């Protein structure tokens, strides 16, 4: 488990995928020997929340207890999730789409169309999913946090509607690995597979944070308001 | 009677000792070998030839989750049961043949292992089960056409229950869950 006194560089080096997390907190590289606490302070970030995310990303078995959640400053929870959405939608998904397009172009016409349509639909689904969160769920949470009265919505509804956006990505990996004819763009396919694995791993953590941190946290706030 | 041999992949001596005691006393299973890390698996597989593997998912590095079965490529038909004592992504756990939890009692552990050991026999004896059957292809095409289970049942003159079983097998064999994904599969294989 990471602690505030560890050097931030050591944290990142022990799990390189945390480099992406830095971006979402707008922490720039080049922080020298500074500790997690120092860098967080300089960037106006609560180190408790920053470490919570780093620990969830790094230790598969780790999930914070209610007690830990209570002691964590959640100010940045929603901004963090929004920044993650931006990364998926503006960077990763277009990147994968570009590669897939190139693969699709090398396929016979009928295959090309079906592959492209599959990914376009997937992209649309992800966009809707994120948009619902950003337009409905997150504003609700922010007003709860400010103690404003908010009737007509509760986090239960979110729980019910929280659809799984990882299934289709897994389907896509199966299709690319098993069913696209082997001679079509072999190098490009390997590289797009890596991109998809990375995205899918990240999305898994993202859902985990929403389901096991965001939902319990909001439920606690809802209870204390009643 | 010959006992079902288990390769236990677990780091904690306490857990190893505990499970070994539970299984070796009065069940049809025995812990035939223990590996304390994934690196040790290959050698154990060759020597022990286990019928079943019980593995703590915690030992699998996050980045290798999708590919950890490569370690068992020398004996691909041996089922793997997850031994869980902390939280894991449910989606991932589903890729195991069974799950036992640290709090389960002997009876439960035995029944999970029994189920997994028996389910496996069908697979290893008939590898052709991995290809879709004629009936499954027909069901797949209707799924891709957007029909519901009930509509498929009516059209193919089978029960809804049978239609659902076919669908489950299709998902199991192809690894594809969504209707959109299955449609792509059907088209790539010229089924429609």
Interface residues (C-beta under 8 A of the other chain):
Chain A: X58 X60 X61 X62 X63 X110 X111 X114 X115 X118 X121 X122 X166 X167 X168 X170 X171 X172 X173 X174 X175 X178 X179 X180 X197 X201 X204 X208 X212
Chain B: X57 X58 X62 X63 X65 X66 X86 X87 X88 X89 X91 X92 X174 X175 X176 X177 X178 X180 X181 X182 X183 X184 X185 X187 X188 X189
